[in-house]
Amino acid sequence: MIVLGDTTPSDFDPSIFSNEIALDEALDALDPLRHLRNDENVDHHDESQNVVPIQPRSVHNEMIRLSFPDHSADGCPAVIQITLKVDASPGCGGIAWPAGEVLANYLAFRGEGHCKGKTILELGSGTGLVGLVAGALGGDVWITDQAPLLDIMRTNVKLNHLESSVTVSELNWGEVVSSEIPRPDVILAADCVYFEPAFPLLVETLSELATERTEIMFCYKKRRKADKRFFTLLRKHFSWKDVEDDPDRARYNQEAISLLMLKRK
């Protein structure tokens, strides 16, 4: 394995270029997400077709604040403010992605009555944004992801003083769900459709967790034709329909973002 620090292609040992495996390892060290961006059928000038949009700069240990209007209180809008630590070091899940903001905003639009007293599980939480909003709305929330992202989620729970309502837990798609994680009334998932090898694993986990009574809100940004393969797999176990009561729907649909309600067959 070739380990690179602050290295550019011009710094490579010329012998690397005669060894395809070594070259791949060197390029992977420079850009771990390059395979998610490289698709010979993708027009890379069209951001909507990129699996992982090219980031304008690296994000390391930054703080952002997001606000979401809450219409829970007698029709009088209030504001839910969420402070997030964002950091791309653990992976692309460590930053806030557009579909997560769309789903968080929709939760706030629906209000406290749709979250309070319910067990809510978020898959692929990343920073935890969506689950944090659900916790602020009174839900008993579990935010889950792979091990490298757990620390950033724990930090964000503390930053928003939601320790009493939001629990952080590791959940790897395709593996048996821990008995410590309760079966949810509501499942949330945003920006989980981006890595094709994980498609069957995500469907498997959704199928394990959901019953016919589970409410599943699924928000994703269409980035390439391969996304259709996920929905082909999903169709074997779930039906779905577009969310039509979101007042922001026209805006985010223009950005190739869809918000769906899934139902277990």
C-alpha positions as CSV (number, residue, x, y, z in Angstrom):
1,M,0.0,0.0,0.0
2,I,1.4,3.4,-0.9
3,V,0.7,6.0,1.7
4,L,0.7,9.7,0.6
5,G,0.5,12.8,2.6
6,D,0.4,16.2,0.9
7,T,1.3,14.7,-2.4
8,T,0.5,15.7,-6.0
9,P,0.8,13.5,-9.1
10,S,4.0,15.2,-10.0
11,D,5.6,13.9,-6.8
12,F,5.0,10.2,-7.7
13,D,7.9,7.9,-8.3
14,P,8.0,7.4,-12.1
15,S,8.0,3.6,-11.6
16,I,4.5,3.8,-10.2
17,F,3.1,4.6,-13.7
18,S,4.3,1.2,-15.0
19,N,2.4,-0.6,-12.2
20,E,-1.4,-0.2,-12.6
21,I,-2.2,-1.4,-9.1
22,A,0.3,0.9,-7.5
23,L,-0.9,3.8,-9.5
24,D,-4.5,3.1,-8.5
25,E,-3.5,3.0,-4.8
26,A,-1.6,6.3,-5.2
27,L,-4.6,8.0,-6.8
28,D,-7.0,6.6,-4.2
29,A,-4.9,8.0,-1.5
30,L,-5.1,11.5,-3.1
31,D,-8.8,11.3,-3.7
32,P,-10.7,8.4,-1.9
33,L,-13.9,9.4,-3.7
34,R,-12.6,9.4,-7.2
35,H,-14.3,6.2,-8.2
36,L,-17.6,7.6,-7.2
37,R,-17.0,10.6,-9.5
38,N,-15.6,8.6,-12.4
39,D,-18.2,7.1,-14.6
40,E,-17.6,6.8,-18.3
41,N,-21.3,7.4,-19.0
42,V,-21.4,10.6,-17.0
43,D,-21.1,14.1,-18.3
44,H,-18.9,15.5,-15.5
45,H,-19.8,19.1,-16.5
46,D,-23.4,18.2,-15.4
47,E,-23.3,18.2,-11.6
48,S,-26.6,16.4,-11.5
49,Q,-25.0,13.3,-13.0
50,N,-22.0,13.1,-10.6
51,V,-22.3,10.4,-7.9
52,V,-20.6,12.6,-5.4
53,P,-20.6,16.3,-6.4
54,I,-17.1,17.8,-6.7
55,Q,-16.5,19.9,-3.6
56,P,-15.2,23.4,-4.1
57,R,-12.9,23.0,-1.0
58,S,-12.1,20.6,1.8
59,V,-14.2,20.9,4.9
60,H,-12.5,20.2,8.2
61,N,-13.8,20.8,11.7
62,E,-16.2,23.7,10.7
63,M,-19.3,24.8,12.4
64,I,-22.5,25.7,10.6
65,R,-26.0,26.7,11.8
66,L,-29.2,25.8,9.9
67,S,-32.6,27.1,10.6
68,F,-36.0,25.4,9.9
69,P,-39.4,27.0,10.3
70,D,-41.6,25.1,12.8
71,H,-45.4,25.5,12.5
72,S,-46.2,23.4,15.5
73,A,-47.4,26.2,17.9
74,D,-51.0,27.1,17.0
75,G,-50.0,27.9,13.4
76,C,-47.5,30.5,14.5
77,P,-44.2,29.8,12.9
78,A,-41.2,29.4,15.2
79,V,-37.7,28.4,14.2
80,I,-35.7,25.3,15.0
81,Q,-32.0,26.1,15.0
82,I,-29.5,23.3,14.6
83,T,-25.7,23.7,15.1
84,L,-23.6,21.2,13.2
85,K,-19.9,20.3,13.3
86,V,-19.1,19.3,9.7
87,D,-15.9,17.5,8.8
88,A,-15.2,15.6,5.6
89,S,-12.3,13.7,7.2
90,P,-14.4,10.6,8.2
91,G,-16.0,10.5,4.7
92,C,-18.6,12.3,2.6
93,G,-21.2,11.7,5.3
94,G,-19.4,14.2,7.6
95,I,-20.9,17.2,5.7
96,A,-24.5,18.4,5.2
97,W,-26.0,17.3,1.9
98,P,-29.0,18.9,0.1
99,A,-31.5,16.1,0.5
100,G,-30.9,16.0,4.2
101,E,-31.8,19.7,4.5
102,V,-34.9,19.1,2.4
103,L,-36.1,16.2,4.7
104,A,-35.2,18.2,7.8
105,N,-37.2,21.1,6.5
106,Y,-40.2,18.9,5.7
107,L,-40.2,17.5,9.3
108,A,-40.2,21.0,10.7
109,F,-43.1,21.9,8.3
110,R,-45.2,18.9,9.5
111,G,-44.5,20.0,13.1
112,E,-44.2,18.4,16.5
113,G,-47.4,16.4,16.2
114,H,-45.8,14.0,13.7
115,C,-42.7,13.3,15.8
116,K,-43.6,13.6,19.5
117,G,-43.9,10.3,21.3
118,K,-42.7,8.3,18.3
119,T,-39.6,6.1,18.0
120,I,-37.7,7.5,15.0
121,L,-34.7,5.9,13.3
122,E,-32.5,7.6,10.8
123,L,-30.3,5.6,8.5
124,G,-27.1,6.9,7.1
125,S,-27.3,9.9,9.4
126,G,-23.8,11.4,8.6
127,T,-23.8,14.6,10.7
128,G,-27.2,13.6,12.3
129,L,-29.0,16.7,10.9
130,V,-32.3,15.1,10.1
131,G,-32.5,13.1,13.3
132,L,-31.6,16.2,15.3
133,V,-34.5,18.1,13.9
134,A,-36.8,15.1,14.7
135,G,-35.4,15.1,18.2
136,A,-36.1,18.8,18.6
137,L,-39.7,18.1,17.5
138,G,-40.1,15.7,20.4
139,G,-39.3,12.3,18.8
140,D,-37.4,9.5,20.6
141,V,-34.7,9.4,17.9
142,W,-31.9,7.0,17.0
143,I,-29.3,8.4,14.5
144,T,-27.2,5.7,12.9
145,D,-24.2,5.3,10.6
146,Q,-20.9,3.5,10.3
147,A,-18.3,3.7,13.0
148,P,-16.1,6.6,11.5
149,L,-19.1,9.0,11.8
150,L,-20.2,8.2,15.3
151,D,-18.0,10.8,17.0
152,I,-19.2,13.7,14.8
153,M,-22.8,12.6,15.5
154,R,-22.2,12.5,19.3
155,T,-20.7,16.0,19.1
156,N,-23.7,17.3,17.2
157,V,-26.1,15.8,19.7
158,K,-24.2,17.6,22.5
159,L,-24.0,20.9,20.6
160,N,-27.8,20.9,20.3
161,H,-28.5,19.7,23.9
162,L,-30.5,16.8,22.6
163,E,-28.9,14.0,24.7
164,S,-32.2,13.2,26.3
165,S,-34.0,12.5,23.0
166,V,-31.4,11.5,20.5
167,T,-29.2,8.3,20.7
168,V,-26.2,7.6,18.5
169,S,-25.7,4.0,17.4
170,E,-23.6,2.1,14.8
171,L,-25.7,0.5,12.1
172,N,-24.1,-1.1,9.0
173,W,-26.5,-1.8,6.2
174,G,-26.8,-5.4,5.4
175,E,-25.9,-6.6,8.9
176,V,-28.3,-7.8,11.6
177,V,-29.6,-4.7,13.4
178,S,-28.6,-4.7,17.1
179,S,-31.2,-5.6,19.6
180,E,-30.5,-2.4,21.4
181,I,-32.0,-0.4,18.5
182,P,-35.8,-0.4,18.9
183,R,-38.1,-1.1,16.0
184,P,-39.2,2.3,14.8
185,D,-42.5,3.9,14.1
186,V,-40.8,6.2,11.6
187,I,-37.7,5.6,9.4
188,L,-35.8,8.6,7.9
189,A,-33.2,8.4,5.1
190,A,-31.7,11.2,3.2
191,D,-28.9,11.1,0.5
192,C,-28.4,7.4,1.0
193,V,-28.5,6.5,-2.8
194,Y,-25.0,7.2,-4.1
195,F,-22.8,4.1,-3.8
196,E,-24.0,1.3,-6.0
197,P,-22.5,-1.7,-4.1
198,A,-24.5,-0.6,-1.0
199,F,-27.9,-0.6,-2.8
200,P,-28.9,-4.2,-1.9
201,L,-27.6,-3.7,1.6
202,L,-29.7,-0.6,2.2
203,V,-32.8,-2.4,0.8
204,E,-32.0,-5.4,3.1
205,T,-31.8,-3.1,6.2
206,L,-35.0,-1.2,5.3
207,S,-36.8,-4.6,4.8
208,E,-35.6,-5.8,8.2
209,L,-36.7,-2.7,10.1
210,A,-40.0,-1.9,8.4
211,T,-43.5,-3.3,8.8
212,E,-46.6,-2.4,6.9
213,R,-47.3,0.2,9.6
214,T,-43.9,1.9,9.5
215,E,-43.8,5.4,8.1
216,I,-40.7,5.8,5.9
217,M,-39.6,9.2,4.5
218,F,-36.9,8.8,1.9
219,C,-35.2,11.8,0.3
220,Y,-32.6,11.5,-2.5
221,K,-30.9,13.5,-5.2
222,K,-30.8,11.9,-8.6
223,R,-27.2,11.9,-9.8
224,R,-26.9,9.2,-12.4
225,K,-28.7,6.5,-14.4
226,A,-27.4,3.8,-12.0
227,D,-29.7,5.1,-9.3
228,K,-32.5,3.3,-11.1
229,R,-31.0,0.0,-10.1
230,F,-31.6,0.9,-6.5
231,F,-35.3,1.4,-7.1
232,T,-35.5,-1.8,-9.1
233,L,-34.3,-3.6,-5.9
234,L,-36.5,-1.5,-3.7
235,R,-39.6,-2.3,-5.7
236,K,-39.4,-6.0,-4.7
237,H,-40.3,-5.0,-1.1
238,F,-41.7,-1.5,-1.1
239,S,-44.1,0.8,-2.9
240,W,-43.7,4.5,-2.8
241,K,-45.3,7.8,-3.8
242,D,-44.1,11.4,-4.0
243,V,-44.7,13.7,-1.0
244,E,-47.1,16.3,-2.4
245,D,-47.9,18.6,0.5
246,D,-44.4,20.1,0.9
247,P,-44.6,23.8,-0.2
248,D,-40.9,23.7,-1.2
249,R,-41.4,20.7,-3.6
250,A,-41.2,22.6,-6.8
251,R,-37.9,24.3,-5.8
252,Y,-36.1,21.1,-4.8
253,N,-37.5,19.1,-7.7
254,Q,-35.7,21.5,-10.0
255,E,-32.5,20.4,-8.3
256,A,-33.3,16.7,-9.0
257,I,-34.2,16.1,-5.4
258,S,-37.2,13.9,-4.6
259,L,-39.0,13.2,-1.3
260,L,-40.8,9.9,-1.2
261,M,-43.0,8.0,1.2
262,L,-42.2,4.3,1.2
263,K,-44.5,1.6,2.3
264,R,-43.6,-2.0,3.1
265,K,-45.4,-4.6,0.9
